[in-house]
Amino acid sequence: MIGILFLLSGIWGFSSRIVFGMFTTNTLHAIFQIIIGCATIFFTSVGYCKPFLKILGSAMLLLGFGWFMGGDQLLIQIFNSNRSFAFFNLFFGFLVLVLGITLKSAQSRQHNSVDIVF
């Protein structure tokens, strides 16, 4: 679902400078979101969901905090990010990071399951 959200946002960003009614974007930002969406779908399908979600969540938190700390203004200008985008990065980055930390791996689910054989 996270990958699909990024893909939709990226595709929408090619036709509109405002996505989901509040997030500013540009062509470079849209391309970046499509890449993140594809990477999310790929890494979760090949079994690297936990590490990828941890990296993605951490990166989103850094971007969100960076906006409020007045960090790299060039990065903010390149991706055309606004306050709503920064709040989204903080909130969604936190959720993705927690999901990456708390998600049980497929191997541990497999060992904990009970198979009933008739």
Buried (B, 14 or more C-beta within 10 A) or exposed (E): EBBEBBBBBBBBBEEEEEBEEEBBBBEEBBEBBBEBBBBBBEBBEEEEBBEBBBBBBBBBBBBBBBBEEEEEEEEBEEBBBBEBBBBBBBEBBBBBBEBBEEBEEEEEEEEEEEEEEE
